[in-house]
Amino acid sequence: MGHGSLAPTGLHWFLIQTKPAAEKSALENLERQGYRVYHPRLLERVLRRGRWLDRIVSLFPRYVFVQVDVASQSIAPIRSTIGVANIVRFGTEPTVVPDGIVDALMRKADPESGLHRLNERPPLKRGTRVSILAGVFEGLEGIFEREGGAERAVVLIELLGRHTQVCVRSAYVAPSPA
């Protein structure tokens, strides 16, 4: 089965482009019509005014996957569904997304929340040059010394002409650009 070609029967996943910021609306309206919809979402940590906040965003902004039983469901109503912009096509045919791709995305999501997470950064090594992104020492650079307990890091910074060890939140420390 080539790209975009459909077997006459069976379940197939399709990629749907939504209107801007309309993934949730498209998902709800497609489900209401009896389609199975998968909308991969990501738990993202963002720094706002010196505080880390968690927010949920689309893993693929403006896209959702829809499963259609081509033996008993028509794909035609999808395009006119509220929130939907287009069905992604390869040439003139709607593109069939291989089951393995959607299955792998589902497996990588957290089993309880259904959310994806970006890979956590690897632990810092002693002697790594770091920048402090927030807090009292925001904007300073230093040398990572060691982890300093629960979510804390000990960083050696130059303060008033002397090297001084400071303890800051680990989340506020990032490797300096090379």
N, C-alpha and C positions, 0 to 999 in steps of 0.2 A: 504494500500500500504506500504510494508516494505521498509527497507533501500535499495536503489539501484534498486528497481523494478520499471519498467516503465509502465504506462498506455499506451495503443496503440495510443492515441491521446492527444493533448493538449500541452501547454507550460510548460517547465520544466527548472529550473536553474541547472547548473552544475558548479563545482569548477574546475578551470583550473590552473595548476602549470605552470608558465612561466620559461624561461631560466633566469639566473641571470641578473638583471637590464633590463629586456626586457618586462616589463608590457605594456609600451606604444606601442612598436612594435607589441606585440601580440594583443592588443586592436585594433589598426588600421587595422591589417590584418584580424582579425575576423570580424570586422564591414564591411570591403570591401567585404567579402563573404556573407553579409546579416544577420549575427548574431547580436542580441542585447547583448551588453557587459556592465557590471558594474564593475568599478575599484574604490573601496572606497579609498579616499586619505585623508591625515591628514595634517592640518596646524600645524607645530611644531615650537616652539621658541627655538633657540639655542644660547648659549653665545659664541661668537667668539672674542677673543682679547678685552674683556671688553665691547663688544657691543652685544645687543640682535638682532638677525636676525630671520626673518620668512622664513621657507622653507617648501616646499610641498613634502611629502613622502607618500609611500603606507601605508595604514592602515594595510594591510596584505602583507608584502613584498613577491614577487614572486607568488602572486595569484590574479586572476580575476574571476568574475562570468560570465557565458555565458548562455543566455536563448535560448532554442531550441524548435521549434515547431516540435515535433517528428512525426506528421502526414505529414509534408511537407519538413522537413529538415533532413539531415543525420548528425549524430554526428561524423562520421568517418573522414571527412576532418579536423576537429579541431586539431587532434594530429599532423598532418604534416604541420600545419600553422607556418609560420616564427614567432619566438618568443615564441612558445609554447613548453614546455618540456613534459607534460603529462596531461591526464584527471585524476582527482582524482577518485579512484575506491574503492569500498567496495567489496572485493573478486574480481570477474572477471567483475562485472557490474559497469559502471560509476555511481557514487553516485549522487542521486538527492538531491539537497539542498531545504529544504522546503521554499515555497514562503514567509512565515512569517519572516524568517531570513533575506532574502534580502530586503523585504519591511521595516523591522525595521531599517536596516542599512541606507536605503535611507531616511527614516523619520528623523533619528538622524543627518543627514548631514545638514549644513547650506543651506537654500532654495535658496539663491542667488549664492553662490560660489560652492555649491556641496561638500564642504570640511567638514571633521569632525574636532572636537577640543577635546583635552583631557580635562578632568574636571579641571577647574581652582582650585588652592589651596584655602582652606578656609581662611578667614581673620585671621590675627595673633591677639592674645589676649595680652593685656598689661601684662608685666612680663615674656613673653615667651623668652627663651634663643635662640638667633639667631646668624647666621654666616653671614658675609658680603662677597659676592661672587666675587665682582668686584668693580672697582672704586678706589678712593684714599685710602679707608680703607679696601681694599681687604685682606682677611685672618684673620681679627679681629673678635672676638666674642663680643657680648653685650646682652643687654636686650631691647626687643621691648617696646617702650613707647607708641607711637600712630601714626596714619596716619598723614602725614605732608603736606596735600594738594594734588594736582593732581600728582598721581603716585610717591609720596615721602613718606618716613617713617622717624620717629624720633627714633633713637636708642641711648641708654645710653652705652657708652664704657668707659673702663679704659684707660686713656691716660696720660702718665707722672705721674702716681700715683694718678690721680684724676678721678672721674667719670665726664664725659663730654657728653652732648647731641650733636649728630651730625645728620644732615639731609642727607639722601642718597636716591637714586632711589629705589622704592619699589621692583622692579624686581631684585635688587642686594641682597635682604635680604631673607634668608630662615631659617626655624627652624633648630636649631643645632641637630645633631643626638643624640638620647637619650642615 
